[in-house]
Amino acid sequence: MIIGQRKPIDEIMGILEENKKILVLGCGTCVTVCSAGGEKEVGILSSALRMKSQIENVEITFDENTIERQCEKEFVDAIKKEIEDHDAVLSMACGVGVQTIADMFPHKMILPALNTTFMGMPKEQGIWVENCRACGNCRLHLTGGICPVTRCSKNLLNGPCGGTTSEGKCEVDKDIDCGWYLVYYRLKEQDKLSIFEEIQPPNDWRAAGHKGPRKIIREDLVIEREGDA
């Protein structure tokens, strides 16, 4: 899932500019799970902003709402009137959600309340770890389900490097497990070490968006509309 972190209150107040009626809008999926932008967090942020505006003697009204997903237009359409009734939307979604609403309401200021950080998984209560860089060229079948692009600090596709410690830690940070150490022992457990010995070609980073924004089209799912060629 996508992981995000809330921006500092002072930064958020700064991006509100001259807007006086703000809709603080939460997202009910990824950022709810990582406790960054769900209904509860919308309430906490709105309360903090109201207090901050009172302290600074700034007249701003903060209204609250949370929809299922900000990245899907159908859910945003349901609150179209509410968005139009506000000067700006302070989105507590990931960057995709912010941009979706901004595309739908180009005349409105759609402001980010979160920093979109990475795609990851929950490790334990209150802790999330990065597991995928969305590089567009997945090799998990060759590495025992452990992503070297993400888990190796140097993004090596053939590792480990010479900086791995005897305890299997990374030279970049002693608290980080060496990604290739993990790959080796995972493949060993699966009796697949022969894969580890194969030299992998350089990654084609064009698939990671280095040729511009990426798009996926599933022809079997596309609905043709009247007038389409």
N, C-alpha and C positions, 0 to 999 in steps of 0.2 A: 504494500500500500504506500501511498505518498505521505511522507512525514513533513510536518511544518512546525515552526516555532513562532510564537507571537512577537511582534516587534515591540520595543520599549514604548511606554506610554508617551514619553516626551517626543519620540519620533512620530508616533501616530498623530499626536496633537498638531505637530508641524505640518503634516501632509493634508490636514483637513482644510487648511487655508481659510478662505472667507465664508465657507459653507456654514449655514446656521441650522439646517435640519438634516440630520444624518440617520440613515438606516444602517444599523449594525446587523449584517446578515451572515448567519452561520451556515455550515454545510454538514449534512447528516451522515456523511460516509467516512472517508479516510481520516480527515482531521478531527472527526468526533472520536474515532477509535484511539488516536494518539493524543487525545485530550488537549487539542490546540484550538479547535474552531467549531465545536458543537454547541448545542443550546445552552449548556452550563457555562461554557467559556464566553458565549455572547453576553450572558447576564453579568459575568464577572468584569469583562472589559467595559461594558456599558456603564456599570456602577463606578468603575475607576475613572472613566472619562468624564462622567458627571461631576465627580468630586474634583477632578483636576480643573475642569472649566470653572467651577465655583471658586476655587482657590485663586485662579488667574483672572477672575471676574470677566469671563467670556460667556456670552449668551449663546449656547448651542443646545438644541434638543436632540436627544438620542433615542430612537425607537429601535425595537428588537424584533427579529424574526429568524427562523432557521428553516431551510428547505432541504429536501432529501439529497439533491445533488446540484451544485451550481454549474457543473460542466455539461449538463443536459438541458437544452432549451425548453423542453416540455415543462420541467419543474420551475424554471425561471418565468415562463409565460404566466404561470398561475399567480404570480405576485407583480405582474406588469404595472397595475394601477398604483400599487404601493411604492414601487420604485419611482414612478413618475411624480408621485407626491412629495418626494424628498429632493433636496439639493444634490446629495451625493450618497453613494452606497459605500460603506466600509466593509469590504468583503473579508470574512474569516475563512475563505477557502484557499486552496492551493493556487498557483499561478494560472493553471488551466481554467479554473472556475472564474477567477477575476477577468481573464481575457474573454471568456464566453459571454459574460454579462456586458462587458465593454463593447463587444461586437454587436450585441443586440440593442444597446442603448448608447450609440456613439455620441449623442449630445449630452450625456450624463457623465459626471466624474465617478469612476469606479475605482476605489482606492484599496490597496492591499494592507491588511492588518497583520499578515503573516509573512515570514520568510520561508519559501518552499525549500526544504533542505535536501531530501533524498528519498529514494524508494527503499523501504526496509521492512523489517518484521519486528514484532515485540519479543524481546529477550526475556524480560521479567517485568513485574509491575513498575511502570514509570521509566522503563529503559527500552529504547528502540535502536536497532543497529542496521547500518546500510548493507544491503545484499545485492543490489543490482544497479548498474549505471545506464541501463537501456542502450547499450552500445549497438544494437541492431544486428549482432552476429553471435548468437548464443552458442557457447561451447561447453555447456554444463555436462553434456553426455561424454565429454573427454576428460573431465576433471572431477568426476565423482559427485557432481551436484554442487560444487563449490566454485564460485565465480572468481577467476584470477584477476580479471579487470578491476573488480571491486575489492577483493580481499587482499590482493598484493598491493602494497603501498606504491610500487613502481609500475603497476599494471602489466607485469611481465606475462607473456604467453608461454615462455619456456623458463622454468625456474627450478629451484630457488636461486637467488643471487648469492654472492659471496658474503653478504652481511647477515645471514641468518645465524642466530646464536645457537649454542648447543641445547638450549632449553626450548628451541622452536619459536623464538620471538623475533620480531622485526627490528632491524637496526635503526629504523626511523623512530620507533617508540617501543620501549621494552614492555609496555603493557599490551601491545598489539601482537596477536598470533601471526606468525609467518603464514601467508596464504598458501604457499606451495608446500610447506610442512604439513598443513591440513590436507591438501590434495593428495600428497604422497601416502599418508596413512589411511585416508579414505579409500584410495585405489588398492592399497595393500589389503585392507579388510575385505574388499570385493574381489580379491585375486585378479586385479586388472592392471598390475604394474607395467605390463607391456605397453599400455596406452601412454603411460607417463614417459616412457623412453622415446616416443615418437616426437620428432621436431615439428612444431606447429608453425605455419607461415605467418607473416605479419598480419595484423588485423587490418581490414578495410574500413578505416574510420569514416568513410563517406556514409556508411550505414548509420553512424551515430549522429547524423545531422550536420556534418561538415560541408554538405552541399546545399544547405538551407533547410527550412522546416520540412519535417517528414510527414508523409501521408500514406495510409494503408487503405486500399480499396478491395473489398470482397464482392466480386461481381455477383455471387450467388445471394448476397444479402441486399444488394442495391435495388430500390423500388423505382422503376421508371415512371416519370411523371408525364402528363400530357404535354406534348410540344417538345419533349427531349428528342434529340437526334439519335 
